[in-house]
Amino acid sequence: VQLVESGGGLVQAGGSLRLSCAASVTIFSINTMGWYRQAPGKQRDLVATITRGGFSSYADSVKGRFTISRDSAKNTVYLQMNSLKPEDTAVYYCWVDYGPSGTGYWGQGTQVTVSS
């Protein structure tokens, strides 16, 4: 499984970005898709997930600002990020839980920088 991310960049506080993650397999074979982020010197933290059934969940720090969604026809998961804050600055990683064995796969990461 390969995951190709895009959409990161530099934005001012209060701005928006949309991250995309295209999977090399049909998302119907993926159990859960999600986004994690890792700031310098910190651990990688869960941001949001969406299950094959469409159930989504979010970290408390992004609730009401970020939205995870998917496009089955494009095998792609998105992370719409609004009202961005400097503390959202991190490398964002796409992650999937694939197949019957639930094997995890990571994308290469995309940098998001929010200036104050």
N, C-alpha and C positions, 0 to 999 in steps of 0.2 A: 504494500500500500504506500503510495506516495501522496504527500500533501504539499500543495504549493500555495503559499500565502502571498497576499498583496494588500496594499492600501494603507500602509503605515506612512508616517511622515511627521512634519513639524507643524504644530497648530497653536494658536494662542488660547489661553484659558477662556472657557466659555464656548469654544468652537466645537466642531464635529468632525469625525472621521468614520469611514466604514471599512472594516477589514473583511477580506474574503479569503476563503480557504477551499481550494478545489481538490477533490479526492480523485485518485486514479481508479477507484472502484465505485460501483453503484452504492449510493448511500443506503439503499434498502438492505445491504449486507452489513451495515454499521449499526451497532447497538446504541451508542451514545457519541455525540460530537460535542466538542467543547473548546473553550479558550482559557488559557492560563497566561499569567504574566510574571515577569521577573525583573525587578528593579536592581540596580547595581548593589552588590553586597547583601542582597536579601534572597530569601528562598523563593521558589516558584510557587505562586498561589493560583488557586482556581478563581476564574472570573465568572464564567457562565457555562452551562451545558444545556443540550437539548437531546431528548431521547428519540428513538425511532418512532415512538408514538406521539411525538410532538410536545411532550412535557418539558418545560424549561425551568431552570433554576439559576439564581444569581448570588454572588457574594453580596453581603450587606452593603459594602462600600460602593457598589455600582447600581444597586436597585433604583429604578426610576430614571436612570440616566442611560443605561446600556440596554440594548435589545439583541438577543440572539435569534437568528432565523435560518431557514435553509431553503434551497431550491433543488428539488429532487431531479428535475430535468437536467440540471447542470452539475449535479453531484457536488454542490457547493454549500458551505455554511458561512454565514455572515455575522459580523458583530458591529452593529450600529452604535457608535459612541457619541453621545451628546453631552453638552454642559461639561466639557472636559476640564480637569483640574491638573495643576502641576504634579500632584501626587499620583496621577494616572500614568506618568512617564515610566516606561518600561519596555522590555522586549516582550511582545505578545506571541504566544505559541498556540497553534492549532493542535488539537489532540483528538484521536478517535479510538474507540473501543470496537474492534472489528471481529466479526465472525463468531462461530459457536464457542471458540475458546476464549473470546474476549481479549485478544492480543491488542496491546496499546501501541499506537504509532504517533510520532510527533512531526510537526512541520519544522521548517528551518528557522522560523522566527522572523518577526518584522518589528522594526523599531518605531515606537510612538513617543514623541517628545512634545510635551505641553509647556509652553513658556508662560510666565506670569506677566 
